[in-house]
Structure formats: C-alpha cells, structure tokens
Amino acid sequence: MSRTLKILSIIIALATVIPLSAGSPRLNNKIQNRPYADLRPWHLGFSVGLHTQDIRFAHNGLVTEEGETWFMEQPAFSPGFCVNGLFDLRLNDYFSVRFTPGMYFGNREISMINTSATEDAVGPEARIKQNLKSTLVVLPLDIKFAAQRFRNCRPYLVGGVMPTIDVSKKRPDYIKLKSTDVFLEVGFGCDFYLPYFKFNPEIKFCFGLADALTHRRPDLVDDPGMMKITNSLKRATSQMVVLTFYFE
C-alpha cells in the first residue's frame, strides 16, 4: 500500500509541476511560430489519413433446418484512405467546434464459419468469405479541448459524433449493411506550429451507436442458402480507428 501511495504522490507532483513549467517564461521563451493563429475566430484546413474498419457481430444462436450454426467474424484489418475538409470555430482560449466533412474509402473481409460442420467439410459448407467495401461520406462534428500552448506545440483532446452515409453500390450478398450510421468519436492529437501553417497528427476511435445490419432482405427470399447468414445475426455494430494529419 505504501508503494502505491508513493507512486500516486509522484504522479500528482508531476501533474502539478508540468503545467507550471509550461507557463514559466524561462522555459517558454523560444520564438513562437504563428503566435496569433489561435486568436482567429475561425479558420479552414484539410486532412489526409488512414483508417481501419471493424465490425462486431451479436449472434442469436439460430440452427437452420440442415442443423447448421453459423458464426461471423472479421479476422483481420485492412487499411483504408480518408480525406477531409476542416472548419474550426473558436469558442474561447481552450475550446473550439470543428466540422470536418470528408470521405472514407475502406474494406472489411468477413469470415462466416459453420461451427457445426464436420472436420472433413470444405468450401461453402464450412467457411464463406465476403468483402464489405464501403465509400463513406462522413460529417463529423466535434468539440476540441486544447491545453496551454508550450513553445510550438499544443496537445488536445477531441470528442463528438460522426454521421456517415455509404454511397457505394449495394448488391445481393450474405451480409448487407445499412447505408447510414452514427458514430461516437473520442481522440487526441497535438498542434505543431510551423512557420507557415499548423500540422496536427490525430488519432480517433469511433464507435457505432446503431445496428448497422440490414435484417429485411427481400432480395434473398429466393436464396435461403444466403438468407441463413442474415438470420443468424442479432445485431452488428461498426467501429473504426482513424489516423489523420491536418494542415491548417
């Protein structure tokens, strides 16, 4: 217990000293690039980045008439590309509102496994794969909280919501996702003040709030072999990790 208290005391001391040090004129006297950039009421920018898409399935334990039980998973992650615009509205010295519309291009490979198949079963009887390609129009609206600027860098936290619209062409397949979704976003980054612009690397974690799965599939009524996959799922929620580089 004493060791834990000692570690806690060190953390509290560091948390107290670092902000004081950051505000010390002696430590913060380096020439600042763009010293008045954060005083503008609003500014524009753009970003490019990478992201990975994940999907979590909730199964209902359905057993088909053939005695099959199917389990869906995403065994691996594929990197996707994203590009966004930026509109930043200053609220005060620490808070601002950001609107960053853009497009995300990604892909998810889904494995559908027949858990009741025999060891000798191969092909569609035991495992099926499907690629879920998406072209998302994203409309993120975030609140940004920035710490006190230290020399030419300023760390920040960001959080908000991100409605999305999938504009990729849908076709009949085992799994079909809805065209719209809403994500909760949380992340962090750092503003680096360069002579002519700000460069902001940022990581965000996005959690889908709604069921992304299309359950009503009239396009598969005549194909029960494909419909059994959708019928085996109770819910599906999307998730994303986004690495973005902003230029302001």
C-alpha positions in Angstrom: 0.0 0.0 0.0 2.8 2.4 0.9 4.4 1.8 -2.6 1.1 2.6 -4.3 0.8 5.9 -2.3 4.4 6.8 -3.2 3.7 6.3 -7.0 0.4 8.2 -6.7 2.3 11.1 -5.0 4.8 11.2 -7.8 2.1 11.3 -10.4 0.3 14.2 -8.6 3.5 16.1 -8.2 4.3 15.8 -11.9 0.8 16.8 -12.9 1.3 19.9 -10.8 4.8 20.8 -11.9 4.4 20.3 -15.6 1.7 22.9 -16.2 3.6 25.4 -14.1 6.8 24.7 -16.0 5.0 25.1 -19.3 3.8 28.5 -18.3 7.3 29.6 -17.0 8.7 32.4 -19.1 12.2 30.9 -18.7 11.1 27.6 -20.3 8.7 29.1 -22.8 10.8 31.8 -24.2 11.6 30.1 -27.5 10.5 32.1 -30.6 6.9 31.1 -31.4 5.7 30.4 -34.9 2.3 31.9 -35.8 1.8 33.3 -32.3 -1.7 34.7 -33.1 -3.1 31.7 -35.0 -5.3 30.6 -32.2 -6.9 34.0 -31.7 -8.6 34.0 -35.1 -12.4 33.5 -34.7 -12.4 30.7 -37.3 -10.0 29.1 -39.8 -10.0 26.4 -42.5 -7.9 23.5 -43.4 -7.8 19.9 -44.8 -6.6 16.5 -43.8 -5.5 13.2 -45.2 -5.1 9.9 -43.3 -5.6 6.2 -42.8 -8.2 4.2 -41.0 -9.2 0.6 -40.3 -12.8 -0.5 -40.1 -14.0 -3.2 -37.7 -17.5 -4.8 -37.2 -18.8 -6.6 -34.1 -21.5 -9.2 -34.5 -24.1 -10.4 -32.0 -25.4 -13.9 -32.8 -28.8 -15.3 -32.0 -27.8 -19.0 -32.0 -30.1 -19.9 -34.9 -29.9 -23.5 -36.0 -31.0 -24.0 -39.6 -33.2 -26.8 -40.9 -30.0 -28.5 -42.1 -28.6 -28.4 -38.5 -26.1 -25.6 -39.3 -25.0 -23.0 -36.8 -23.1 -20.0 -38.3 -20.6 -17.7 -36.7 -19.4 -14.4 -38.3 -16.2 -12.6 -37.5 -13.6 -10.2 -39.0 -10.3 -11.9 -38.6 -8.0 -9.2 -39.9 -7.9 -5.4 -40.6 -7.3 -3.7 -43.9 -6.1 -0.1 -44.1 -8.3 2.4 -45.8 -7.8 6.0 -47.0 -9.6 9.1 -45.9 -9.6 12.8 -46.8 -11.5 15.6 -45.0 -12.0 19.4 -45.1 -11.9 21.4 -41.9 -13.8 24.3 -40.5 -12.8 25.3 -36.9 -14.8 27.9 -34.9 -13.1 29.3 -31.8 -15.2 29.4 -28.6 -12.6 30.6 -26.1 -8.9 30.1 -25.3 -9.3 26.3 -24.8 -12.4 25.2 -26.6 -13.4 25.2 -30.3 -16.0 23.5 -32.5 -14.8 21.5 -35.6 -16.7 20.4 -38.6 -14.7 18.0 -40.8 -16.7 16.7 -43.7 -15.0 14.1 -45.9 -14.9 10.7 -47.5 -13.6 7.3 -46.1 -12.7 4.5 -48.5 -12.3 1.1 -46.9 -12.9 -2.6 -46.9 -13.7 -5.4 -44.4 -13.2 -9.1 -45.1 -15.8 -11.2 -43.2 -15.5 -14.9 -42.4 -18.6 -16.9 -42.0 -17.9 -20.2 -40.2 -20.2 -23.2 -39.9 -19.5 -24.3 -36.3 -21.5 -27.5 -36.7 -19.6 -28.7 -39.8 -17.6 -31.9 -39.7 -13.8 -31.9 -39.8 -13.9 -33.1 -43.4 -16.2 -30.3 -44.6 -14.6 -27.8 -47.0 -15.7 -24.9 -49.1 -19.1 -23.2 -48.6 -20.2 -26.0 -46.3 -17.6 -25.0 -43.7 -16.5 -21.4 -44.4 -17.6 -18.5 -46.5 -15.8 -15.2 -47.1 -17.2 -11.8 -48.1 -15.7 -8.4 -48.7 -17.6 -5.5 -47.4 -16.4 -2.5 -49.4 -17.5 1.0 -48.4 -17.3 4.5 -49.6 -18.4 6.7 -46.7 -19.4 10.3 -46.8 -18.7 11.4 -43.2 -19.9 14.6 -41.4 -18.0 14.7 -38.1 -18.9 17.5 -35.6 -16.5 17.6 -32.6 -15.6 19.7 -29.6 -11.9 20.3 -29.2 -10.2 21.0 -25.9 -6.7 22.2 -26.2 -4.1 22.5 -23.4 -2.0 25.6 -22.8 0.5 26.1 -25.7 4.1 25.2 -24.9 6.5 26.7 -27.3 5.4 25.4 -30.8 3.2 22.5 -29.7 -0.2 22.2 -28.1 -1.8 18.9 -27.2 -5.5 18.5 -27.3 -8.5 16.1 -26.8 -11.4 15.8 -29.2 -14.9 14.2 -29.0 -18.2 14.3 -30.8 -20.4 12.5 -33.2 -20.0 11.4 -36.8 -23.0 10.6 -39.1 -22.0 8.6 -42.2 -23.6 7.8 -45.5 -22.4 4.8 -47.5 -22.6 5.8 -51.2 -21.1 2.5 -52.6 -23.3 0.4 -54.8 -25.1 -2.3 -52.9 -25.5 -5.8 -54.3 -27.1 -9.0 -53.1 -24.7 -10.8 -50.7 -24.7 -12.8 -47.5 -24.3 -9.6 -45.3 -25.7 -6.2 -46.2 -25.1 -3.1 -44.1 -27.4 -0.1 -43.9 -26.4 3.0 -45.9 -26.5 5.3 -42.8 -24.8 5.1 -39.4 -23.8 7.3 -36.5 -20.5 7.0 -34.6 -19.4 8.4 -31.3 -15.8 9.8 -31.6 -13.1 10.3 -29.0 -9.4 11.0 -29.7 -6.3 13.1 -29.1 -3.7 14.9 -31.1 -1.2 17.7 -31.0 -1.0 21.1 -32.8 2.5 21.7 -34.1 3.1 25.4 -35.1 5.2 25.6 -38.2 6.3 28.9 -39.9 3.5 28.9 -42.5 0.8 26.5 -41.1 -0.2 24.2 -38.3 0.4 20.5 -38.6 -1.8 18.3 -36.4 -1.4 14.5 -36.2 -4.5 13.0 -34.6 -5.9 9.6 -33.6 -9.6 9.0 -33.2 -11.6 6.0 -32.0 -15.1 5.7 -33.5 -17.9 3.5 -32.1 -21.1 2.8 -34.0 -24.2 3.6 -32.0 -26.8 1.9 -34.1 -27.4 -1.6 -35.5 -25.7 -1.4 -38.9 -27.1 -4.7 -40.3 -30.0 -4.8 -42.8 -32.3 -7.5 -41.5 -35.1 -7.4 -44.0 -33.7 -8.9 -47.2 -36.4 -9.3 -49.9 -33.5 -9.7 -52.4 -32.6 -13.1 -50.8 -36.1 -14.6 -50.5 -35.4 -17.0 -53.3 -32.0 -17.9 -51.9 -32.3 -19.5 -48.5 -28.7 -20.6 -48.6 -27.7 -16.9 -48.3 -30.5 -15.8 -46.1 -29.4 -18.2 -43.3 -26.4 -15.9 -42.6 -28.5 -12.8 -42.0 -31.0 -14.8 -40.0 -28.1 -16.0 -37.7 -27.3 -12.4 -36.7 -29.0 -10.4 -34.0 -27.0 -7.2 -34.4 -23.9 -5.7 -36.0 -22.1 -2.5 -34.9 -19.2 -0.8 -36.7 -16.0 0.6 -35.2 -13.1 2.5 -36.7 -9.6 3.7 -35.7 -8.6 6.8 -37.7 -5.1 8.3 -38.0 -5.4 11.8 -39.5 -2.9 14.5 -40.5 -4.4 18.0 -40.5 -3.0 21.1 -42.2 -4.4 24.4 -41.0 
